[in-house]
C-alpha cells in the first residue's frame, strides 16, 4: 500500500503508525535518499499491506453519532454503536487503515483489537458494555465484543477507516 506523507510526519513516526521496523520501511523505499527530508504528499510504500482500493470494504466512523458503519463496494452493510474518546483523549479524525489484529488482547480491550495506522489507536471490544454510546475511552473506538468479532471476521488488514465528526 502507499501512504502519502502528511504535514509534520517523519519516517520514524510513519514506521510506528504502521507497526513496521524503521529499517524495513527505509529498505522498501529506495527513492528516499534522505529520510530526514520528506515532503507533503510524498508516496511511501508500506510493505505487507494491500492497497485499500483493492479491498471492497470501508469503515466510516462518526464520532458525533457514535456509530461505525461498514460498507461493501459503497453499499451500507451494517451500522454498529460505539464508544469514543472522552475530553482530553479525543478519538483522532482522518483516514487510516487496519494494520493488524489481536484476538483476546486482555484487560479493558475486550475480545478483539484491530490496530489502526495511528500509533496507540485501534478499534476494540470492551469489558464494559454499558460504555457503548458514550465518550469514555482514551481515544480508541470501543465496540461490543460480539460486534468487533463480527467486524474482524469480515474486514481484512488494509481496510480503509475514515473517522470524522
C-alpha positions in Angstrom: 0.0 0.0 0.0 1.1 3.6 -0.5 1.0 6.2 2.3 1.2 9.8 1.4 3.2 12.0 3.8 1.1 14.4 5.8 2.2 17.7 7.4 4.6 17.2 10.2 5.1 13.4 9.7 8.5 11.8 9.9 9.6 8.5 8.6 10.1 7.3 12.2 6.5 8.2 13.0 5.2 6.6 9.8 7.0 3.3 10.8 5.5 3.5 14.3 2.0 4.2 12.9 2.1 1.2 10.6 4.0 -1.0 13.2 6.9 -1.6 10.8 10.5 -1.5 11.7 12.1 1.7 10.5 14.9 0.0 8.5 12.3 -2.2 6.8 10.4 0.9 5.8 13.6 2.5 4.5 14.6 -0.6 2.6 11.2 -0.7 0.8 11.5 2.9 -0.2 14.8 3.2 -2.1 13.6 6.6 -3.6 14.2 8.2 -0.2 17.7 9.5 -0.3 17.5 11.5 2.9 15.0 10.1 5.5 15.1 13.4 7.3 13.7 15.3 4.3 10.2 14.2 3.5 7.8 16.4 1.7 4.0 16.6 2.0 2.3 14.2 -0.4 5.4 12.1 -0.9 4.4 8.5 -1.6 5.8 5.9 0.9 5.5 2.2 0.2 4.1 0.3 3.2 5.2 -3.3 2.8 2.9 -6.1 3.8 -0.5 -4.3 3.5 -2.7 -4.5 0.4 -3.8 -1.3 -1.4 -7.1 -0.3 0.3 -8.6 0.3 -3.2 -8.4 -3.4 -3.8 -10.5 -4.2 -0.7 -14.3 -3.9 -1.2 -14.9 -2.9 2.4 -14.6 0.6 4.0 -15.4 1.7 7.6 -16.9 5.1 8.3 -16.8 6.2 11.9 -18.9 9.1 13.1 -17.7 10.5 16.4 -20.8 12.7 16.9 -23.3 9.9 16.1 -21.1 7.3 17.9 -21.6 4.9 15.1 -19.3 2.7 13.0 -20.7 1.9 9.5 -19.4 -0.9 7.4 -19.7 -0.5 3.6 -19.1 -3.1 0.9 -18.5 -1.6 -2.6 -20.1 1.6 -1.3 -23.3 -0.1 -0.1 -24.1 0.1 3.6 -23.9 -3.4 5.1 -24.3 -2.6 8.8 -24.1 0.1 11.4 -22.8 -0.6 14.9 -23.0 1.5 18.1 -19.6 2.5 19.5 -18.0 4.5 22.3 -15.4 7.2 21.5 -12.7 9.2 23.2 -13.5 11.4 26.2 -12.4 15.0 26.7 -8.6 15.3 26.6 -8.4 11.9 24.9 -10.4 12.6 21.7 -10.6 10.0 19.0 -8.4 11.1 16.1 -10.0 12.1 12.9 -8.7 11.3 9.4 -8.1 8.5 7.1 -6.5 5.3 8.4 -6.2 1.6 7.6 -6.4 -1.5 9.8 -2.8 -2.7 10.0 -3.1 -5.8 12.2 -5.3 -7.5 14.7 -5.0 -9.3 18.1 -7.7 -11.6 19.4 -8.1 -11.6 23.2 -5.8 -8.6 23.9 -6.9 -8.7 27.6 -8.0 -6.1 30.1 -10.5 -3.5 29.1 -9.9 -4.2 25.4 -12.5 -7.0 25.1 -12.1 -10.0 22.8 -10.6 -8.3 19.7 -8.2 -5.5 18.9 -8.0 -4.0 15.3 -4.9 -1.8 15.1 -5.3 1.5 13.2 -2.5 3.2 11.3 -2.1 5.8 14.1 0.2 4.8 16.9 -1.7 3.7 20.1 -5.2 3.7 18.5 -7.5 0.9 17.5 -11.0 -0.4 17.3 -11.6 -2.9 20.0 -14.1 -4.7 22.2 -14.8 -3.8 25.8 -15.2 -5.4 29.2 -17.8 -2.6 30.0 -20.7 -2.9 27.5 -22.6 -0.2 29.3 -20.0 2.3 28.0 -21.1 1.9 24.4 -22.8 5.1 23.2 -20.7 7.4 25.3 -17.5 9.4 25.1 -15.5 7.5 27.6 -12.4 5.9 26.0 -8.8 7.2 25.8 -9.3 7.8 22.1 -9.9 4.3 20.7 -13.2 3.2 19.2 -14.9 0.7 21.5 -17.5 -1.8 20.3 -19.5 -4.6 21.9 -17.4 -7.8 21.8 -19.8 -9.6 19.5 -19.8 -6.6 17.2 -16.0 -6.3 16.9 -15.6 -10.0 16.5 -18.2 -9.9 13.6 -16.4 -6.9 12.0 -13.0 -8.6 12.4 -14.3 -11.7 10.6 -15.4 -9.6 7.6 -12.7 -7.0 7.0 -9.1 -7.8 6.2 -6.0 -5.8 7.2 -5.6 -2.9 4.8 -9.3 -1.9 5.1 -9.8 1.9 4.9 -11.1 3.6 8.0 -12.5 7.1 7.8 -13.0 8.8 11.2 -14.9 12.2 11.3 -17.2 14.3 13.5 
